[in-house]
Amino acid sequence: MEPQLLAILKEAVETQQRKEELERSIGRALRRHDMDFREYVKLTSELRELARNKEASVEDVAKELLAEHQKDAD
């Protein structure tokens, strides 16, 4: 995943409100950074595909991706 989209995903997870879908939080984070709908579709499509392949939720896959990215950064 592109570093810029990982940063957006991290912000979305950190600012996700209680009982809010992660995808809605992603949309808010993208708008905050003046990014458009194409990036939203790209990010959510990738997350959904990973979730489907791993038989997990989108939220779980997002957190796993961020944890892997954090390990790589350390």
Residue pairs with C-beta under 8 A, 6 or more apart in sequence:
1 9
1 43
1 46
1 65
5 39
5 42
5 43
5 46
6 65
6 66
6 69
8 26
8 29
8 30
8 33
8 35
8 39
8 43
9 26
9 29
9 43
9 47
9 62
9 65
9 66
10 66
11 29
11 32
12 22
12 25
12 26
12 28
12 29
12 62
13 22
13 25
13 59
13 62
13 63
13 66
15 25
15 28
15 29
16 22
16 25
17 25
22 47
22 58
22 59
22 62
23 44
23 58
26 40
26 43
26 44
27 40
30 36
30 39
30 40
30 43
44 58
47 58
47 61
47 62
47 65
48 58
50 61
50 65
51 57
51 58
51 60
51 61
54 60
54 61
56 64
